[in-house]
């Protein structure tokens, strides 16, 4: 995907005015979400917030933010970046965008939906043990990232 970008060295500067506009709008769009997460974390003792799986919501927001940042870099809004060898491209391609970005965001939403199903449909108490289902749902993407890293490394 970005293997050509990995072998070129360019400055970290915008390519066009449109890139600056896109990145600025994405950055401005992230401000309310980051602010809402800070408010939730600061008010954990407030009963309505405590019942909403704040940890899961913050993990989902972090995954979405990582996904956005990695996507901006992979789409070369600032040109190819080389910091310490071409292995960095594997980090952006597989790990940050895939496993720690999109998959974390999506799986947090899935666990949250399962939690709501347990509470609203099955009439169970709040779902507090969400980490194990999240790790189980994350395993296929982690396996994909490990396999992609190994396959890409074996081609060199």
Order of alpha helices (4+ residues) and beta strands (2+ residues): alpha-alpha-alpha-alpha-alpha-alpha-alpha
